[in-house]
Amino acid sequence: MDLQLTDKVAVVTGAGKGIGLAVTRTLVEEGAFVTAGSRTVDNLTGLERVTAVEIDLAEASGPARLIDAAVEKFGRVDILVNNVGGVRPRLDGFLSLSDDDFEASLQLNFYAALRATRAAVAEMTKHGAGVIVNVASVNAFFEPDGAVIDYGAAKAALLNVAKSLSQELGPHGIRITSVSPGPVATDLWLGDNGVAETIGRSTGAGADTVRAQAIAGMPTGRFTTPEEVAAIVAFLASPRAGNVTGSSWVIDGGLVKTT
């Protein structure tokens, strides 16, 4: 299927690895130009049709500067993918979390997207068209334990804002939607000091056991791949999904059992 993304101008946050890198590559394969923002750009340097921008998106000015970089080079922004994020498992209970812990999670997982969206919408409104796709999480609405309470709260805020904005932006030709993955085979889950290793070390169960327990909850019996998430992001960003806005698409291997 031709997604009709040839020569579209996309901005991807958190593009240096994992889902963000997969999204960047998928959009390029579909013919888009990508301005890719990340704190580290080693994996982005030299990629065709990719402008790598080394930037800290948790800084208040970072997201707007990334949007400005795309506008300066291409004159517009057609697509924004809000992907940047991170999670730190909270294993000592609610009372161990400070305001600063919640603030740090909100800055990275919510405010970075909010600021990028604000900057992108200002540009998209000038042209009467645009698409914003958020990479959220099933933890926004599916909470098996409190280990990601701050992360889940930030992603829930992201989904709520997207739903609200879809009402305001739709008449201006701008769509906003979200993808909510379950466990994905990235460093966030499976890498050194990732979720599996952190929980396994804390409980004494070991990372392999934690990974096996996560897989056991998914009928497909495996983690989602970054490329599978990227495929949904690219579809939602394309004219093929031209009447999709305000919704959240779940890809979780059947983890969430409710309708």
C-alpha positions as CSV (number, residue, x, y, z in Angstrom):
1,M,0.0,0.0,0.0
2,D,1.3,3.4,-0.9
3,L,0.9,5.6,2.2
4,Q,1.2,8.8,0.0
5,L,3.9,10.2,2.2
6,T,6.3,11.1,-0.6
7,D,8.1,14.4,0.2
8,K,6.1,15.0,3.4
9,V,8.0,16.8,6.1
10,A,8.1,14.9,9.4
11,V,9.5,15.6,12.8
12,V,10.2,12.7,15.2
13,T,11.2,13.1,18.8
14,G,13.3,10.6,20.6
15,A,14.5,9.3,17.3
16,G,17.9,8.0,18.2
17,K,16.9,4.4,19.1
18,G,14.0,2.0,19.7
19,I,10.6,3.0,18.4
20,G,11.8,6.5,17.4
21,L,14.5,5.1,15.1
22,A,12.1,2.6,13.6
23,V,9.6,5.3,13.0
24,T,12.2,7.5,11.3
25,R,13.3,4.7,9.0
26,T,9.8,3.7,8.1
27,L,8.8,7.3,7.2
28,V,11.9,7.6,5.1
29,E,11.1,4.3,3.3
30,E,7.7,5.8,2.5
31,G,9.4,8.8,1.0
32,A,9.2,11.4,3.7
33,F,11.9,13.8,4.9
34,V,12.5,13.5,8.6
35,T,13.9,15.9,11.1
36,A,15.0,13.6,13.9
37,G,15.6,14.9,17.4
38,S,17.6,13.0,20.0
39,R,20.1,13.5,22.8
40,T,22.4,11.1,20.8
41,V,22.4,11.0,17.0
42,D,25.0,8.3,16.3
43,N,22.3,6.0,14.8
44,L,20.9,8.8,12.7
45,T,24.0,10.3,11.2
46,G,24.2,9.6,7.5
47,L,20.7,8.3,7.0
48,E,19.3,9.4,3.7
49,R,16.5,12.1,3.9
50,V,17.1,12.4,7.7
51,T,18.3,15.6,9.3
52,A,19.6,14.7,12.7
53,V,19.3,17.3,15.5
54,E,21.2,16.6,18.8
55,I,18.9,18.1,21.4
56,D,17.5,17.5,24.9
57,L,13.8,17.4,24.5
58,A,13.2,17.5,28.3
59,E,14.5,21.1,28.3
60,A,11.7,23.6,28.0
61,S,13.0,25.1,24.8
62,G,14.0,21.8,23.2
63,P,10.8,20.8,21.4
64,A,10.2,24.2,19.8
65,R,13.8,24.4,18.6
66,L,13.4,21.0,16.9
67,I,10.3,22.2,15.1
68,D,12.1,25.4,14.2
69,A,14.9,23.3,12.6
70,A,12.4,21.5,10.4
71,V,10.7,24.8,9.4
72,E,14.0,26.5,8.7
73,K,15.0,23.7,6.3
74,F,11.8,22.7,4.6
75,G,9.4,25.7,5.2
76,R,6.7,23.6,6.9
77,V,5.9,20.6,9.1
78,D,3.4,18.1,7.8
79,I,3.8,15.4,10.5
80,L,4.9,15.4,14.1
81,V,5.6,12.1,15.9
82,N,5.8,12.6,19.7
83,N,7.8,9.6,20.7
84,V,10.4,10.7,23.2
85,G,9.9,9.2,26.7
86,G,11.3,7.0,29.3
87,V,10.3,5.0,32.4
88,R,12.0,4.2,35.7
89,P,10.4,1.4,37.6
90,R,9.3,2.5,41.1
91,L,9.8,-0.5,43.3
92,D,9.6,0.9,46.8
93,G,5.9,2.0,46.8
94,F,4.0,5.2,46.4
95,L,5.4,6.8,49.6
96,S,8.9,6.6,48.2
97,L,8.1,8.9,45.3
98,S,8.6,12.6,45.6
99,D,7.2,15.5,43.7
100,D,10.5,15.7,41.9
101,D,10.0,12.1,40.7
102,F,6.6,12.8,39.2
103,E,7.9,16.1,37.8
104,A,10.8,14.4,36.0
105,S,8.4,11.8,34.4
106,L,5.9,14.5,33.4
107,Q,8.6,16.7,31.8
108,L,9.9,13.8,29.6
109,N,6.7,11.9,28.9
110,F,4.1,14.7,28.7
111,Y,5.5,18.2,28.6
112,A,8.0,17.4,25.8
113,A,5.1,16.3,23.6
114,L,2.9,19.2,24.7
115,R,5.6,21.7,23.8
116,A,6.3,20.0,20.5
117,T,2.6,19.9,19.7
118,R,2.2,23.6,20.5
119,A,5.1,24.6,18.2
120,A,3.9,22.2,15.4
121,V,0.3,23.4,15.5
122,A,1.4,27.0,15.2
123,E,3.0,26.0,11.9
124,M,0.4,23.6,10.7
125,T,-2.4,26.1,11.2
126,K,-0.7,28.4,8.7
127,H,-1.0,25.7,6.0
128,G,-4.4,24.3,7.1
129,A,-3.1,20.8,7.4
130,G,-1.1,18.5,9.5
131,V,-0.9,15.3,11.5
132,I,0.3,14.6,15.0
133,V,0.9,11.1,16.3
134,N,1.7,10.4,19.9
135,V,3.5,7.3,21.1
136,A,1.7,6.7,24.4
137,S,1.4,3.4,26.3
138,V,-1.1,0.9,27.6
139,N,0.1,2.0,31.0
140,A,-2.1,5.1,30.5
141,F,-5.1,3.0,31.2
142,F,-3.9,-0.5,32.1
143,E,-2.1,-0.6,35.4
144,P,-1.2,-4.1,36.7
145,D,0.9,-2.6,39.5
146,G,2.3,0.7,40.8
147,A,5.8,0.3,39.4
148,V,5.1,2.8,36.7
149,I,2.6,5.0,38.4
150,D,4.3,8.3,37.4
151,Y,4.9,7.1,33.8
152,G,1.3,5.9,33.5
153,A,0.0,9.3,34.8
154,A,2.0,11.2,32.2
155,K,0.9,9.0,29.3
156,A,-2.7,9.3,30.5
157,A,-2.4,13.0,30.4
158,L,-1.0,12.8,26.8
159,L,-4.0,10.7,25.7
160,N,-6.5,13.1,27.3
161,V,-4.9,16.2,25.7
162,A,-4.9,14.5,22.3
163,K,-8.6,13.7,22.6
164,S,-9.4,17.3,23.6
165,L,-7.2,18.8,20.9
166,S,-8.8,16.6,18.2
167,Q,-12.0,18.6,18.7
168,E,-10.3,22.0,18.3
169,L,-7.9,21.1,15.6
170,G,-10.1,19.0,13.3
171,P,-11.9,22.0,11.7
172,H,-8.4,23.4,10.9
173,G,-7.4,20.4,8.9
174,I,-5.1,19.0,11.7
175,R,-5.5,15.4,13.0
176,I,-4.0,14.2,16.3
177,T,-4.0,10.5,17.3
178,S,-2.0,8.1,19.4
179,V,-0.5,4.6,19.5
180,S,-0.5,2.8,22.8
181,P,2.0,-0.1,22.8
182,G,2.4,-2.8,25.4
183,P,5.9,-4.2,26.1
184,V,8.1,-3.5,23.1
185,A,11.5,-5.2,22.4
186,T,13.6,-2.1,23.0
187,D,16.4,-1.1,25.4
188,L,13.7,0.5,27.6
189,W,12.4,-3.0,28.4
190,L,15.2,-5.4,27.5
191,G,18.5,-3.4,27.6
192,D,21.0,-2.9,30.4
193,N,19.2,-1.3,33.3
194,G,15.9,-1.7,31.5
195,V,12.6,-2.6,33.1
196,A,13.3,-6.4,33.1
197,E,16.8,-6.1,34.5
198,T,15.8,-3.5,37.1
199,I,12.8,-5.5,38.4
200,G,14.7,-8.8,38.2
201,R,17.6,-7.4,40.2
202,S,15.4,-5.8,42.8
203,T,13.2,-8.9,43.4
204,G,16.0,-11.4,42.9
205,A,14.0,-13.2,40.2
206,G,16.4,-12.2,37.4
207,A,15.8,-10.4,34.1
208,D,15.0,-13.6,32.3
209,T,12.2,-14.5,34.7
210,V,10.7,-11.0,34.4
211,R,10.8,-11.2,30.6
212,A,9.1,-14.6,30.7
213,Q,6.4,-13.2,33.1
214,A,5.7,-10.3,30.8
215,I,5.4,-12.6,27.7
216,A,3.1,-14.9,29.6
217,G,0.5,-12.2,29.9
218,M,0.4,-11.8,26.1
219,P,-1.5,-14.4,24.0
220,T,0.9,-13.8,21.1
221,G,3.7,-15.0,23.3
222,R,6.2,-12.3,22.4
223,F,7.0,-8.6,22.7
224,T,5.9,-6.2,20.0
225,T,8.8,-5.1,17.7
226,P,9.6,-1.4,17.2
227,E,8.9,-1.8,13.5
228,E,5.4,-3.0,14.2
229,V,4.7,0.1,16.2
230,A,6.3,2.2,13.4
231,A,4.0,0.7,10.8
232,I,1.0,1.9,12.7
233,V,2.5,5.3,13.3
234,A,3.2,5.7,9.6
235,F,-0.3,4.6,8.6
236,L,-1.9,7.1,11.1
237,A,0.3,9.8,9.8
238,S,-0.8,9.2,6.2
239,P,-3.7,10.3,4.1
240,R,-4.9,6.7,4.2
241,A,-6.1,7.4,7.7
242,G,-7.5,10.8,6.8
243,N,-10.6,10.5,9.0
244,V,-8.9,9.1,12.1
245,T,-8.5,11.6,14.9
246,G,-8.7,11.6,18.7
247,S,-8.3,7.8,19.0
248,S,-5.7,5.6,20.5
249,W,-4.6,2.5,18.7
250,V,-3.4,-0.4,20.9
251,I,-0.7,-2.8,20.0
252,D,0.0,-5.0,22.9
253,G,0.0,-8.7,21.9
254,G,-3.4,-9.1,23.6
255,L,-2.1,-8.0,27.0
256,V,-5.2,-5.9,27.8
257,K,-8.2,-8.2,28.1
258,T,-11.0,-5.7,28.4
259,T,-12.9,-4.2,25.5
